[in-house]
Amino acid sequence: MPTDNDPIAVHKRLRGKISICGKSPIRTISDLATLYTPGVAKPCLEIAKDRSLVYDLTMKGNTVAIVTDGTRVLGLGDIGPEAALPVMEGKALIMQQFAGIDAFPICLREKDPDKIVEIVKAISPGFGVINLEDISTPKVFHIEKRLTEELDIPVFHDDQHGTAIVTLAGLYNALKVIGKTPANVKVGVVGAGSAGFAISKLLHAAGFPDIVAFDSKGAISGSRSDLDQYKSILAGFNLSGFSGPLNQFNGADIIISASKPGALPHETIRAMNKPNIVFALANPTPELSLDEAKSLKIDIFGTGRSDYPNQINNSLCFPGFLRALLDLRVRRIKDGMKIAAARGIAGAVQKPAEDKIVPDAFDKNVVRSIREEVEKAAAKD
C-alpha cells in the first residue's frame, strides 16, 4: 500500500483505485461447471421467467453505475471523460469501503443529453442504482428527469441529492445549537446550479418556507423575465419577493453558498441576523476562509474542507443512502427519503455543538443510521 501523500505518485503506483474480485474460487471442474457452463444456465432460465430474480441470483442488487461525461468535474470544469476517471474511481472506492457496494465508473465520450439517456437505459439491466456524477447544468436536470421517469431503478445525482442531504443534515443540528427552527428562519442560497437548485428544493420540502436563491444576476424572483423552468421553481420559494443583488440582501439567518471563492460579500454576512449559520461549500477553496468567518463573527460555519470544522461533504451521504436504495430495492427517490437520510446523518451526532454539527466521515454509525431512517420513510410511501 502507498505510504506517501503525493497524489500523482499514489495513482501511478496503484494504476487504478478499484478492481474486480470474484466471490467464489474456481478450483475444480465441478466449480467451473457450477459457476459457469452448464450450471449457470439454471439461474439464467429462472431470471428469464421472472426478471425480479436478477436481484437474488446476480450482482445487480449491490451494483451502482457512476455515470459521467466529464463536463463538470470537481471545480475543474469540462476536462473530459478520461480526466474524470480518477474521481469516479474514488467514489467507487468510498462506496466499497464504507458501505460494501460494488460501483463501476462509466465515463462517456458523449455530451448530448438525449444520447446519454439512451446509453444509460441500455446498460441499466446490470445495475441496481444509477449515480449521475459531474455532468454540467442545466442538461443534467434533463438527464436525471428522463431517467427517473423511464427507468425502474433509482437515479441519484450526487451533486444535487448528496449535497442537499448533507446540507440539510448540518442545518438540523446547527439550528438545534442556535435555538431556531426551519419554520422561522430566512435562508439565502448563493448559486443556482445543480447544488444550489437541489439544496433550495430540499430545504423547501423540509419546511423552510422563505428561501431566496441567487445567480450571477442577483436574486431569483418572480419579477425577472429571464428565468428557465428550473429557476422559475426557485422564484416560487422567494416569499419576501426580494429582487436585488446579493450585497444588498439582509436579515438572513442562514446563508448557503455553492458557488466559487469570493462569492459571499462581507456586507451580506454582516447584515445577517444573530445567531447565524453560513455554509461556504465551494471546493477545494470555499467562498470564505476560516479566518474570514471568525472575523465576521459567524456563529456556525461549515465548508467542504476536511481541515476545517463542520465538513459538509457528500461522502457522509452517498455510501449510506445508496446502501439503503439497494437494500430496499427502491424504484424512485422521493423527497421523504432524502429528508430521512439527512435526519440519519444528523442523528449520528450525539451532542451537536458550534464546531460539531455533522459526524466524522469515518463514523461507522452513519451508514446504519441513514439506512434505518430511509427504511422508515420508504415504508410510509
Secondary structure, DSSP 8 states (H G I E B T S, - for coil): ---S--HHHHHHHHTSS-----SS---SHHHHHHHSTTTTHHHHHHHHH-GGGHHHHSGGGGEEEEEE-SSSBTTTBS--HHHHHHHHHHHHHHHHHHH--EEEEEE-S---HHHHHHHHHHHGGG-SEEEE-S--TTHHHHHHHHHHHH-SS-EEEIIIIIHHHHHHHHHHHHHHHHT--GGG-EEEEE--SHHHHHHHHHHHHTT--EEEEEETTEE--TT-S---HHHHHHHTT-TT---S-GGG----SEEEE-S-TT-S-HHHHHTS-SS-EEEE--SSS-SS-HHHHHHTT-SEEEES-TTSSSB--GGGTHHHHHHHHHHTT-SS--HHHHHHHHHHHHHT-SS-BTTBSS--TT-THHHHHHHHHHHHHHHH-
